[in-house]
Structures are given as structure tokens and as C-alpha cells.
Amino acid sequence: MADHRKFSRLAVTPEPNGRDWRLLEPLSFGDLAVPEGFVTDFASIPRALWAIYPPNGKWAPAAVLHDFLYRTGTRTRAEADALFLAGMAVLRVPVARRFVMYLAVRCFGWSSWRGTRGTR
């Protein structure tokens, strides 16, 4: 079954720290909404891999949603990761790349899940 959800436009501005970005307007995906003002680092990818997987690639809207779900805990970790995967499919991220990124959050996202909920 095809996923008919779409992302709204992603509008961000850089934060003074040089790492983070603030949403200038809400970002929606189906019935989910990330509020204006939310701060994200896009995809939390080790700097050594940025040439292959930049933090703000084609998957940026899905990464923002994933950050929001991890920080708020409004969905389970498995649901947040599944929505990241679904969002990347909607954004037409190539299949191999989307599964590498999905596996990375499934394998290594636990520390971020435990450490960031409710911090921003």
C-alpha cells in the first residue's frame, strides 16, 4: 500500500551555535506536526560520514520529525524510527540509503532516545 502522506515545506534558520536549526514554521507529515520554533540538528550523523551522509540531505524533513518524536516521547522509539523510514520513502530517498539510515537509528538511537526526551 502506498503512503500518501506528504511533508509540508521545511523552513529553517541557523542557530548561533553553528550546529542547530530552528523551524520558522510548523512542519507537518500526515497528522503529525512539529511546531514552529523547534530546534533540530537534522540527522545526527558522525562528522566523518558527512561526505556520504550529510545531516541535511534529501531526508532532512524526516530527520526533523524523528528528532521531534525522540525529544517529546509522543511515540515509542520503534514508532519514531518507523516514521523516519516512512518519511524517507515519501521523500524518495534511495532505498539502500534509507535502510542504512533506518538501521543506524535502530542500532544506535537508544542513547539519544534515553538522553534527549524533554530537553528542548
Contacts in CASP RR format, 6 or more apart in sequence:
PFRMAT RR
TARGET T0000
AUTHOR 0000-0000-0000
METHOD contacts of the structure
MODEL  1
MADHRKFSRLAVTPEPNGRDWRLLEPLSFGDLAVPEGFVTDFASIPRALW
AIYPPNGKWAPAAVLHDFLYRTGTRTRAEADALFLAGMAVLRVPVARRFV
MYLAVRCFGWSSWRGTRGTR
3 86 0 8 1.000
3 87 0 8 1.000
3 89 0 8 1.000
3 90 0 8 1.000
5 29 0 8 1.000
5 30 0 8 1.000
5 86 0 8 1.000
5 87 0 8 1.000
5 90 0 8 1.000
6 29 0 8 1.000
6 30 0 8 1.000
6 90 0 8 1.000
7 27 0 8 1.000
7 28 0 8 1.000
7 29 0 8 1.000
7 61 0 8 1.000
7 62 0 8 1.000
7 65 0 8 1.000
7 87 0 8 1.000
7 90 0 8 1.000
7 91 0 8 1.000
8 25 0 8 1.000
8 26 0 8 1.000
8 27 0 8 1.000
8 28 0 8 1.000
8 29 0 8 1.000
9 25 0 8 1.000
9 27 0 8 1.000
10 23 0 8 1.000
10 27 0 8 1.000
10 60 0 8 1.000
10 61 0 8 1.000
10 64 0 8 1.000
11 23 0 8 1.000
11 24 0 8 1.000
11 25 0 8 1.000
12 21 0 8 1.000
12 22 0 8 1.000
12 23 0 8 1.000
12 24 0 8 1.000
12 40 0 8 1.000
13 21 0 8 1.000
13 22 0 8 1.000
13 24 0 8 1.000
14 20 0 8 1.000
14 21 0 8 1.000
14 22 0 8 1.000
15 21 0 8 1.000
15 22 0 8 1.000
15 39 0 8 1.000
19 41 0 8 1.000
20 39 0 8 1.000
20 40 0 8 1.000
20 41 0 8 1.000
21 39 0 8 1.000
21 40 0 8 1.000
21 41 0 8 1.000
21 42 0 8 1.000
21 56 0 8 1.000
22 37 0 8 1.000
22 38 0 8 1.000
22 39 0 8 1.000
23 34 0 8 1.000
23 35 0 8 1.000
23 36 0 8 1.000
23 37 0 8 1.000
23 38 0 8 1.000
23 39 0 8 1.000
23 40 0 8 1.000
23 64 0 8 1.000
24 36 0 8 1.000
24 37 0 8 1.000
25 36 0 8 1.000
26 33 0 8 1.000
26 34 0 8 1.000
26 35 0 8 1.000
26 36 0 8 1.000
27 33 0 8 1.000
27 34 0 8 1.000
27 38 0 8 1.000
27 61 0 8 1.000
27 64 0 8 1.000
27 65 0 8 1.000
28 34 0 8 1.000
29 61 0 8 1.000
29 62 0 8 1.000
29 65 0 8 1.000
29 83 0 8 1.000
29 87 0 8 1.000
29 90 0 8 1.000
32 65 0 8 1.000
32 69 0 8 1.000
32 83 0 8 1.000
34 64 0 8 1.000
34 65 0 8 1.000
34 68 0 8 1.000
38 64 0 8 1.000
38 67 0 8 1.000
38 68 0 8 1.000
38 120 0 8 1.000
39 120 0 8 1.000
40 63 0 8 1.000
40 64 0 8 1.000
40 67 0 8 1.000
40 68 0 8 1.000
41 55 0 8 1.000
41 67 0 8 1.000
42 55 0 8 1.000
42 56 0 8 1.000
42 57 0 8 1.000
42 60 0 8 1.000
42 63 0 8 1.000
42 64 0 8 1.000
42 67 0 8 1.000
43 53 0 8 1.000
43 55 0 8 1.000
43 56 0 8 1.000
43 57 0 8 1.000
43 59 0 8 1.000
43 60 0 8 1.000
43 63 0 8 1.000
43 66 0 8 1.000
43 101 0 8 1.000
44 55 0 8 1.000
44 112 0 8 1.000
45 53 0 8 1.000
45 54 0 8 1.000
45 55 0 8 1.000
53 97 0 8 1.000
53 100 0 8 1.000
53 101 0 8 1.000
55 63 0 8 1.000
56 63 0 8 1.000
58 91 0 8 1.000
58 92 0 8 1.000
58 93 0 8 1.000
59 87 0 8 1.000
59 88 0 8 1.000
59 91 0 8 1.000
59 93 0 8 1.000
59 97 0 8 1.000
59 98 0 8 1.000
59 101 0 8 1.000
61 87 0 8 1.000
61 91 0 8 1.000
62 83 0 8 1.000
62 84 0 8 1.000
62 87 0 8 1.000
62 88 0 8 1.000
62 90 0 8 1.000
62 91 0 8 1.000
62 93 0 8 1.000
63 84 0 8 1.000
65 83 0 8 1.000
65 84 0 8 1.000
65 87 0 8 1.000
66 80 0 8 1.000
66 81 0 8 1.000
66 83 0 8 1.000
66 84 0 8 1.000
66 105 0 8 1.000
69 75 0 8 1.000
69 79 0 8 1.000
69 80 0 8 1.000
69 83 0 8 1.000
70 77 0 8 1.000
70 80 0 8 1.000
70 109 0 8 1.000
70 112 0 8 1.000
70 113 0 8 1.000
70 116 0 8 1.000
70 117 0 8 1.000
71 116 0 8 1.000
71 117 0 8 1.000
71 118 0 8 1.000
71 119 0 8 1.000
71 120 0 8 1.000
72 117 0 8 1.000
72 118 0 8 1.000
73 80 0 8 1.000
73 117 0 8 1.000
73 118 0 8 1.000
75 83 0 8 1.000
77 109 0 8 1.000
77 110 0 8 1.000
77 113 0 8 1.000
80 113 0 8 1.000
81 102 0 8 1.000
81 105 0 8 1.000
81 106 0 8 1.000
81 109 0 8 1.000
84 101 0 8 1.000
84 102 0 8 1.000
84 105 0 8 1.000
85 98 0 8 1.000
85 99 0 8 1.000
85 102 0 8 1.000
88 97 0 8 1.000
88 98 0 8 1.000
88 101 0 8 1.000
88 102 0 8 1.000
89 98 0 8 1.000
93 101 0 8 1.000
END
